[in-house]
Amino acid sequence: MEPITGAQLAAQALIDRNIPYIFSLSGGHITPIYQYLENAAVQIFDTRHEQSALFMAEAWGKLTRTPGVAMVTAGPGFTNALTGVASAHFSNTPLVLIAGCVGLDNKERLDLQDMPQEEVIKPMVKKALVCRKAERVSEYMDMAFRIAGSGRPGPVYLEFPIDVLNTPVDPASVKSMDTRIRSRPADPEKADDLLAMI
């Protein structure tokens, strides 16, 4: 079997979960995921500001009662998303915020846009998850969606260091993802109607 990267696993997890839309503002730390979603059925709405992306994902979560998905890059991209996360927290809206960050070996070395994102967002989310091994990307995706939509719904933070996204792994070492909790409404026309309301 050919090796696959953490970014491929992340993209495949979103595809397998039938995520119809991701609300985002592109950036270098999440580009590897973008590359593997390029020709997928998942539609990426690239907004002009991360706050807009989060509010759109929150609206999706409120309308469908399934986790809305937002994706942002590290540092300022991450901090621009915080108001939307706080809004989802106070309204108990299911939401998954995927963020990129500097590589594990570059933390606290003044790398581009390095900051302690997990510590900043912890008080605002149901759970803050940081995936440090490419083999566990699918597992972490599953945890994020399960936590966001179960019990009292709310936002979940999922961080992928850039080196984890770029690490090749043996597909045999990857645990399969639980995709039973779907994010797409049963009727595709309903999804388009809901999107028009956002």
RABEL-V457231 format. One record per residue. RES is the residue in three letters. SS is DSSP state (H for helix, E for strand, L for the rest). OMEGA is omega as a letter, one per 20 degrees, with the letter a starting at -180 (none if undefined). Layout:
res=(RES | RES)
ss=(SS | SS)
omega=(OMEGA | OMEGA)
//
This chain:
res=(MET | GLU | PRO | ILE | THR | GLY | ALA | GLN | LEU | ALA | ALA | GLN | ALA | LEU | ILE | ASP | ARG | ASN | ILE | PRO | TYR | ILE | PHE | SER | LEU | SER | GLY | GLY | HIS | ILE | THR | PRO | ILE | TYR | GLN | TYR | LEU | GLU | ASN | ALA | ALA | VAL | GLN | ILE | PHE | ASP | THR | ARG | HIS | GLU | GLN | SER | ALA | LEU | PHE | MET | ALA | GLU | ALA | TRP | GLY | LYS | LEU | THR | ARG | THR | PRO | GLY | VAL | ALA | MET | VAL | THR | ALA | GLY | PRO | GLY | PHE | THR | ASN | ALA | LEU | THR | GLY | VAL | ALA | SER | ALA | HIS | PHE | SER | ASN | THR | PRO | LEU | VAL | LEU | ILE | ALA | GLY | CYS | VAL | GLY | LEU | ASP | ASN | LYS | GLU | ARG | LEU | ASP | LEU | GLN | ASP | MET | PRO | GLN | GLU | GLU | VAL | ILE | LYS | PRO | MET | VAL | LYS | LYS | ALA | LEU | VAL | CYS | ARG | LYS | ALA | GLU | ARG | VAL | SER | GLU | TYR | MET | ASP | MET | ALA | PHE | ARG | ILE | ALA | GLY | SER | GLY | ARG | PRO | GLY | PRO | VAL | TYR | LEU | GLU | PHE | PRO | ILE | ASP | VAL | LEU | ASN | THR | PRO | VAL | ASP | PRO | ALA | SER | VAL | LYS | SER | MET | ASP | THR | ARG | ILE | ARG | SER | ARG | PRO | ALA | ASP | PRO | GLU | LYS | ALA | ASP | ASP | LEU | LEU | ALA | MET | ILE)
ss=(L | L | L | E | E | H | H | H | H | H | H | H | H | H | H | H | L | L | L | L | E | E | E | E | L | L | L | L | L | L | H | H | H | H | H | H | H | L | L | L | L | L | E | E | E | E | L | L | L | H | H | H | H | H | H | H | H | H | H | H | H | H | H | H | L | L | L | E | E | E | E | E | L | L | L | H | H | H | H | H | L | H | H | H | H | H | H | H | H | H | L | L | L | L | E | E | E | E | E | E | E | L | L | H | H | H | L | L | L | L | L | L | L | L | L | L | H | H | H | H | H | H | H | H | L | L | E | E | E | E | E | L | L | H | H | H | H | H | H | H | H | H | H | H | H | H | H | H | H | L | L | L | L | L | E | E | E | E | E | E | E | H | H | H | H | H | L | E | E | L | H | H | H | L | L | L | L | L | L | L | L | L | L | L | L | L | L | H | H | H | H | H | H | H | H | H | H | L)
omega=(r | r | r | a | r | r | r | r | r | r | a | r | r | r | a | r | a | r | a | a | r | r | a | r | a | r | a | a | r | a | r | r | r | a | a | r | a | a | a | r | r | a | r | r | a | a | r | a | a | r | r | r | a | r | r | r | r | r | r | r | r | a | a | a | r | a | r | a | r | a | a | r | a | r | a | r | r | a | r | a | a | a | r | r | r | r | r | r | a | a | a | a | r | a | r | r | r | r | r | r | a | r | a | a | a | r | r | r | r | r | a | r | r | r | a | a | a | a | a | a | a | a | a | a | r | a | r | a | r | a | a | r | a | a | a | a | a | r | a | r | r | r | a | a | r | a | a | a | a | r | r | a | r | a | r | r | a | a | r | r | a | r | r | r | a | a | r | r | r | a | a | a | a | r | a | a | r | a | a | r | a | a | a | r | a | a | a | r | r | r | r | r | r | r | r | r | a | none)
//
